[in-house]
């Protein structure tokens, strides 16, 4: 009897296994089949962070289907972070065709020039919201909550008393309110209403025969679970792109990012579309995913120049033990400076994508880090940020006005959006804005520890009025705990209740010609005015 029972059990197990494989095969579809499942005018949530976590096989197929058939069209696109892909044709750029998008909710359009062009041409209403709010919004939708209540965005362009997060004239004409001002217990908050998600398109590395999704080779965890849960809570569809399917038991339960019960269909990525990222030649960098370690000498140093001078000076604002966030551009060079100066182990670096520790990567690889200590989801990271965890944050700045308002989201006719800028700058204990003093192709050399300006930039960044308020200087000063400093290659300024104060200038710089005449307003000049350390320029 025992033998018969064991044999029967074995046959039953094999039969169950074949059934699982057959059912899983029915859930595996092509990119074009996935595109055909997406209805016109549906609300589609896309996972990703620049070029990480993009379901490129599906996005390519959606573009191909639209160009051939005109469908799917009129989509309401939603993304937490900017989906610039490779900065050319991937990510959001797949949707850069008139008629394909009906409405856009995102935080950033950097490197998504094709879609940004349509926003600029008012082809559809576009709303650019704080990245952290969007990350938390999907969790609210999944739990059938009315939305997100937060102070993030107060007194910026997101505030309905200012622009209400509207990115173009089409959004202003539409008249929709995507954010509301409310009062709770006598204090002001912003309320971001929830919305149904019809389709979620996410990416992972593997799934098993039950459909459980793992992200072992992904550099970031992002919002795959939150988007899938939001779609299912809304009665919607979830499509996941993976590299391959493995047998049950090959994925540890703690490595499952999205349970199989939340995913309807799977698409196997093909060729270049299955890459971990689009930032470097290699399709996969294991140290970004925590699957290998890169020796410190393998992390490229920052080339000497004014960008390095700015990064060096900004790094001096960081104290040992600080929990730090570094933004895109010159700020991400600070990690290289800390590495070179032997200080990298004395602070904890973080990126809003969810990465803690290690050395953040730059450029199109922004979001990842070499040798990270931990990789959280975006919503978890922004819970830390909004709670005031950041001791020091360094970000860029396109425009500054006398009140200390900063603009990074719309300038020179280009709409880029705030990304995580508003969450980070409103809640960090100390904020540093780092960048060149002027824009428009300045030519500056460093010689013998001095700065030499051969050709001045054509665009003044210190202007009478910023085009858009992404950071409110007045609100920062109302929060007595917040310190604000601006670091450039030739000057350092600090924000006080009286306005911007010029505290340091670079060696070799003429105060009147190189500083004051390159500003549209007159800052307060500190007495005594300090000279920036000559060692920064050597």
C-alpha positions in Angstrom: 0.0 0.0 0.0 2.8 2.3 0.9 4.4 1.8 -2.5 1.2 2.3 -4.4 0.5 5.4 -2.4 3.9 6.8 -3.1 3.6 6.0 -6.8 0.1 7.6 -7.0 1.5 10.7 -5.3 4.4 10.8 -7.7 2.1 10.6 -10.7 -0.2 13.3 -9.2 2.8 15.6 -8.7 3.9 15.1 -12.3 0.4 15.8 -13.5 0.2 19.0 -11.4 3.6 20.1 -12.8 2.4 19.6 -16.3 -0.8 21.6 -15.5 1.3 24.4 -14.1 3.5 24.5 -17.2 0.5 24.5 -19.5 -1.2 27.3 -17.6 2.0 29.3 -17.5 2.4 28.9 -21.3 -1.1 30.3 -21.8 0.0 33.4 -19.8 3.2 34.0 -22.0 2.4 36.3 -24.9 4.4 38.4 -27.4 4.9 42.2 -27.1 2.4 42.7 -30.0 -0.2 40.6 -28.2 0.3 42.6 -25.1 -0.1 45.9 -27.0 -3.4 44.5 -28.5 -4.7 44.0 -24.9 -4.3 47.7 -24.0 -7.6 49.6 -24.8 -7.7 53.1 -26.3 -7.9 55.9 -23.7 -7.0 53.5 -20.9 -4.9 54.6 -17.9 -1.5 52.9 -18.2 1.1 52.8 -15.5 4.7 52.2 -16.5 7.5 51.2 -14.2 11.0 52.5 -14.7 13.7 55.0 -13.7 15.4 56.7 -16.7 16.7 53.5 -18.4 16.2 51.0 -15.5 13.2 48.8 -15.1 11.7 49.5 -18.5 9.6 46.8 -20.1 11.1 47.8 -23.5 9.7 44.7 -25.3 6.2 45.9 -24.5 6.9 49.6 -25.1 8.4 48.9 -28.5 5.4 46.8 -29.5 3.0 49.5 -28.4 4.8 52.0 -30.6 4.9 49.6 -33.5 1.2 48.8 -33.1 0.2 52.5 -33.0 2.2 53.4 -36.1 0.7 50.5 -38.0 -2.9 50.5 -36.8 -3.4 53.7 -34.9 -4.0 51.8 -31.7 -3.6 52.0 -28.7 -4.3 55.7 -28.8 -5.4 58.4 -26.4 -3.6 56.7 -23.5 -3.4 58.3 -20.0 0.2 57.6 -19.2 1.5 57.5 -15.6 5.1 57.1 -14.5 6.7 57.7 -11.1 10.2 58.7 -12.3 11.4 60.0 -15.7 11.6 57.3 -18.4 14.3 58.7 -20.6 15.5 55.3 -21.6 18.7 55.9 -23.6 17.9 59.6 -24.1 17.0 58.9 -27.8 14.3 56.5 -28.7 13.5 54.4 -25.7 11.3 54.8 -22.6 8.8 57.7 -22.9 10.2 58.4 -26.4 8.1 55.5 -27.7 5.0 57.6 -27.1 6.2 60.7 -29.0 3.6 60.4 -31.7 0.5 62.8 -32.0 -2.6 60.9 -30.9 -0.9 58.2 -28.9 -1.1 60.0 -25.6 -4.3 61.6 -24.3 -3.0 62.7 -20.9 0.3 62.5 -19.0 1.0 62.2 -15.3 4.7 62.0 -14.5 7.5 63.6 -12.4 10.2 64.2 -15.0 10.7 64.4 -18.8 14.5 64.6 -18.9 15.9 62.5 -21.8 12.4 62.0 -23.2 12.6 64.7 -25.8 10.1 63.3 -28.2 7.3 63.2 -25.6 8.4 66.5 -24.1 8.1 68.1 -27.5 4.4 67.1 -27.7 3.9 68.5 -24.2 5.4 71.8 -25.4 3.1 71.7 -28.5 0.1 71.2 -26.3 -0.9 68.0 -28.0 -2.4 66.8 -24.7 -2.7 67.9 -21.0 0.4 67.2 -19.0 0.7 67.3 -15.2 4.2 67.1 -13.5 4.0 66.0 -9.9 6.5 65.3 -7.2 8.1 61.9 -7.7 7.6 60.8 -4.1 3.9 61.6 -4.2 3.4 59.5 -7.3 5.3 56.6 -5.7 3.0 56.7 -2.7 -0.1 57.3 -4.8 0.1 53.7 -6.2 0.1 52.3 -2.7 -2.9 54.5 -1.9 -4.8 53.2 -4.9 -3.9 49.6 -4.1 -5.5 50.1 -0.6 -8.5 51.9 -2.0 -7.6 55.1 -0.2 -8.9 58.5 -1.5 -5.3 59.6 -2.3 -2.2 61.1 -0.7 -2.1 63.9 1.8 1.2 65.7 2.1 3.0 69.0 2.7 5.2 68.2 -0.3 4.6 70.8 -3.0 3.3 73.7 -0.8 4.3 77.1 -2.3 5.8 75.5 -5.4 4.3 75.4 -8.9 2.4 72.2 -7.7 0.4 74.2 -5.2 -3.1 75.0 -6.7 -2.6 78.6 -5.6 0.4 78.7 -8.0 0.0 76.4 -11.1 -1.6 73.3 -9.8 1.1 71.0 -11.4 -0.1 71.9 -14.9 2.8 71.6 -17.3 1.3 73.2 -20.4 -1.6 75.3 -21.8 -3.6 72.1 -22.7 -3.6 71.2 -19.0 -4.7 74.7 -18.0 -7.5 74.6 -20.6 -8.7 71.2 -19.5 -9.6 72.6 -16.1 -8.8 69.4 -14.1 -7.7 69.6 -10.5 -5.0 67.0 -9.8 -4.1 68.6 -6.5 -6.2 70.4 -3.9 -5.3 72.6 -0.9 -6.8 71.4 2.3 -6.6 72.2 6.0 -6.1 69.6 8.8 -5.9 70.6 12.5 -5.2 74.2 11.4 -2.3 73.4 9.1 -2.1 73.5 5.3 -1.7 70.3 3.3 -2.0 69.3 -0.4 -4.3 66.4 -1.3 -3.5 64.4 -4.4 -6.7 62.4 -5.4 -6.3 58.8 -6.4 -7.3 57.4 -9.8 -8.0 54.0 -11.3 -5.3 52.1 -13.1 -6.4 50.1 -16.1 -3.1 48.6 -17.1 0.2 48.2 -15.3 3.3 47.4 -17.4 6.2 46.4 -15.2 9.6 44.6 -15.6 11.4 42.0 -13.6 14.2 39.4 -14.2 12.6 36.0 -13.6 9.2 34.5 -13.0 8.4 31.0 -11.9 5.6 28.6 -13.1 3.2 30.3 -10.7 4.0 33.7 -12.1 5.9 35.0 -9.1 8.2 37.8 -10.2 11.8 38.3 -9.0 14.1 41.2 -9.8 17.5 39.7 -9.1 19.4 41.3 -12.0 17.6 44.6 -11.8 19.6 47.5 -10.4 16.5 48.9 -8.8 13.3 47.6 -7.1 11.2 50.6 -8.0 7.4 50.3 -7.9 6.6 47.0 -9.6 4.5 45.7 -6.7 2.7 48.9 -6.0 1.7 49.4 -9.7 0.5 45.8 -10.0 -1.5 46.0 -6.7 -3.0 49.3 -7.8 -4.1 47.8 -11.2 -5.7 44.7 -9.6 -7.4 46.9 -7.0 -8.9 48.9 -9.9 -10.0 45.8 -11.7 -7.2 46.3 -14.3 -4.6 44.3 -16.2 -1.0 43.6 -15.3 1.7 42.8 -17.9 5.2 41.9 -16.8 8.3 41.6 -18.9 10.9 39.1 -17.8 14.1 37.4 -19.1 13.0 33.9 -18.6 10.7 31.5 -16.7 12.1 29.1 -14.1 10.7 26.1 -12.3 8.8 26.5 -9.0 11.1 26.6 -6.0 14.0 28.3 -7.9 12.9 31.7 -6.5 13.2 32.1 -2.8 9.9 33.5 -1.3 11.7 36.5 0.1 13.0 37.4 -3.4 9.5 37.6 -4.9 8.7 41.2 -5.6 5.3 40.7 -7.1 3.2 37.5 -6.4 2.0 35.6 -9.4 -1.7 36.2 -8.5 -1.2 39.9 -9.3 0.1 39.3 -12.8 -2.0 38.4 -15.8 0.5 38.0 -18.7 4.2 37.7 -19.2 6.3 38.9 -22.1 9.8 37.5 -22.7 12.3 40.3 -23.5 14.2 39.8 -26.7 17.7 41.0 -27.7 18.5 44.6 -26.6 15.1 45.0 -25.1 16.0 42.6 -22.2 18.9 44.8 -21.0 19.3 45.8 -17.3 19.9 49.4 -18.5 20.8 51.5 -21.5 23.6 53.6 -19.9 26.7 51.5 -20.6 27.9 49.2 -23.3 27.5 46.1 -21.2 23.9 45.0 -20.9 24.4 44.1 -17.3 26.4 45.6 -14.5 26.3 43.1 -11.6 27.7 45.5 -8.9 24.6 47.8 -9.4 22.3 44.9 -8.6 24.3 43.8 -5.6 25.4 40.6 -7.3 29.1 41.5 -7.3 31.5 44.1 -5.9 33.6 46.6 -7.9 36.9 47.5 -6.4 37.2 51.3 -5.6 39.9 51.7 -8.3 37.3 50.4 -10.8 35.1 53.4 -10.1 36.1 56.2 -12.5 37.3 59.4 -10.8 35.9 62.8 -11.8 37.9 64.7 -14.4 39.5 67.9 -13.2 37.6 71.0 -14.2 35.0 73.4 -12.9 32.5 70.6 -12.3 35.0 69.0 -10.0 35.7 72.3 -8.2 32.0 72.7 -7.5 31.7 69.1 -6.3 34.7 69.5 -4.1 33.3 72.7 -2.5 29.9 71.2 -2.1 31.4 68.1 -0.4 32.8 70.4 2.3 29.2 71.1 3.4 28.8 67.4 4.3 29.6 66.3 7.9 30.8 62.8 8.8 27.8 60.6 9.7 25.4 62.5 7.4 22.6 60.7 5.5 23.0 62.2 2.0 21.0 62.5 -1.2 22.8 63.5 -4.4 21.0 64.7 -7.5 21.7 64.4 -11.2 24.6 66.3 -13.0 27.3 68.0 -11.0 25.9 66.8 -7.6 26.4 63.1 -8.5 30.2 64.0 -8.9 30.3 64.5 -5.2 30.3 60.7 -4.6 33.5 60.5 -6.8 35.1 63.3 -4.7 34.2 61.6 -1.5 35.7 58.4 -2.8 38.9 60.1 -3.8 39.2 61.9 -0.5 38.6 58.8 1.5 35.4 60.0 3.0 32.9 57.8 1.3 32.8 55.4 4.3 32.1 58.2 6.7 28.7 59.1 5.2 25.7 57.2 3.9 24.7 58.1 0.3 21.3 57.5 -1.0 19.3 57.9 -4.3 15.6 58.5 -4.5 15.3 55.4 -6.7 15.7 53.4 -3.4 19.5 52.8 -3.3 21.4 53.3 0.0 25.1 53.2 0.3 27.8 52.6 -2.2 28.9 55.1 -4.9 26.1 56.5 -7.0 26.5 56.2 -10.8 25.9 59.2 -13.0 24.5 60.2 -16.4 22.0 57.8 -17.9 23.0 55.4 -15.0 21.7 57.8 -12.4 19.6 55.8 -9.9 22.0 53.0 -9.5 25.1 52.7 -7.3 28.3 50.7 -7.3 28.3 48.3 -4.3 25.0 49.4 -2.7 24.3 48.5 0.9 20.5 48.3 0.5 18.0 48.7 -2.3 14.5 49.8 -1.2 11.4 50.5 -3.2 10.9 54.1 -4.3 7.9 54.5 -2.0 9.8 53.2 1.0 12.7 55.6 0.2 10.4 58.6 -0.1 8.8 57.7 3.2 12.2 58.2 4.7 12.8 61.4 2.8 9.5 63.0 3.6 10.1 62.1 7.3 13.2 64.3 7.4 15.8 61.5 7.2 18.1 63.5 4.9 20.8 65.4 6.7 22.3 66.9 3.5 20.9 67.0 -0.1 22.8 68.4 -3.1 20.9 69.1 -6.3 21.2 71.3 -9.4 19.5 74.6 -10.1 18.6 76.3 -13.4 17.4 79.7 -12.0 17.6 81.5 -8.7 15.9 84.7 -7.6 16.5 87.2 -4.8 14.1 85.4 -2.4 16.0 82.1 -2.8 13.4 80.5 -5.0 14.9 77.9 -7.3 13.6 76.6 -10.7 14.6 73.2 -12.2 11.4 72.2 -13.8 10.7 74.7 -16.7 13.2 77.0 -18.2 14.2 78.4 -21.6 11.0 77.0 -23.1 11.7 73.5 -22.1 9.5 71.5 -19.6 11.4 68.9 -17.6 9.5 68.5 -14.4 10.7 68.2 -10.8 11.4 64.5 -10.4 12.1 63.9 -6.7 13.4 67.5 -6.3 10.5 68.8 -4.3 10.3 65.9 -1.8 14.0 66.1 -1.2 14.5 69.9 -0.9 11.5 70.5 1.2 12.4 67.9 3.8 16.2 67.8 4.0 17.8 69.5 7.0 20.4 71.1 4.8 20.1 71.8 1.0 22.9 72.6 -1.4 22.3 73.7 -4.9 25.4 73.1 -7.0 26.0 74.2 -10.6 27.7 76.7 -12.8 27.2 80.4 -12.1 26.0 81.1 -15.7 24.7 78.9 -18.4 25.0 79.1 -22.2 28.4 77.6 -22.9 30.8 79.6 -20.7 34.5 78.9 -21.2 36.4 78.8 -18.0 39.9 77.5 -17.2 41.8 76.8 -14.0 45.4 77.9 -13.8 47.8 78.0 -10.9 44.9 77.6 -8.4 42.9 80.4 -9.9 39.8 80.7 -12.0 40.1 82.3 -15.4 36.9 83.2 -17.3 37.7 83.3 -21.1 34.1 83.6 -22.3 31.1 84.3 -20.1 27.9 82.2 -20.4 25.1 83.8 -22.4 22.4 82.9 -19.8 22.2 84.5 -16.4 21.0 81.9 -13.8 20.6 84.5 -11.0 17.5 86.3 -12.3 14.9 88.8 -11.0 12.2 86.2 -11.2 12.3 82.4 -11.8 10.1 81.0 -14.6 8.7 78.4 -12.2 9.0 77.8 -8.5 10.3 74.3 -7.8 11.8 75.3 -4.4 10.3 78.1 -2.3 12.9 80.1 -0.5 10.2 81.7 1.7 8.8 78.3 2.7 12.4 77.1 3.5 13.0 80.1 5.8 9.7 79.5 7.6 11.1 76.1 8.5 13.7 77.4 10.9 15.6 74.1 10.9 16.5 74.2 7.1 19.8 75.6 5.9 20.3 76.5 2.2 23.5 77.1 0.3 24.3 77.7 -3.4 27.7 76.5 -4.6 29.1 77.5 -8.0 32.6 77.5 -9.5 33.1 81.2 -8.6 30.9 82.0 -5.7 29.1 80.6 -2.7 25.8 82.1 -1.5 23.6 81.3 1.5 19.9 81.9 2.0 18.9 84.0 5.0 15.5 85.6 6.0 16.8 88.8 4.4 17.6 87.1 1.1 20.7 85.6 -0.6 24.0 86.5 0.9 27.3 86.2 -1.1 29.8 84.7 1.3 32.7 83.4 -0.8 34.3 84.1 -4.3 36.9 82.1 -6.1 40.6 83.2 -6.4 41.2 85.2 -9.6 37.6 86.4 -9.8 36.6 90.1 -9.9 33.6 90.7 -7.7 32.0 93.4 -9.8 32.7 92.1 -13.4 32.5 88.3 -12.8 29.8 88.2 -10.1 27.6 91.2 -9.7 27.4 92.1 -13.4 26.4 88.5 -14.2 23.3 88.7 -11.8 20.0 90.4 -12.5 19.8 91.4 -8.8 22.2 92.5 -6.2 22.7 90.0 -3.4 23.8 91.0 0.1 27.6 90.9 0.2 29.0 89.5 3.4 31.6 91.4 5.3 34.2 90.2 5.3 33.8 88.4 2.0 35.8 85.1 2.0 38.0 83.7 -0.7 37.2 80.1 -1.7 40.0 77.7 -0.7 42.7 77.7 -3.4 43.2 74.0 -2.8 39.8 73.4 -4.5 41.3 74.6 -7.8 44.5 72.5 -7.7 
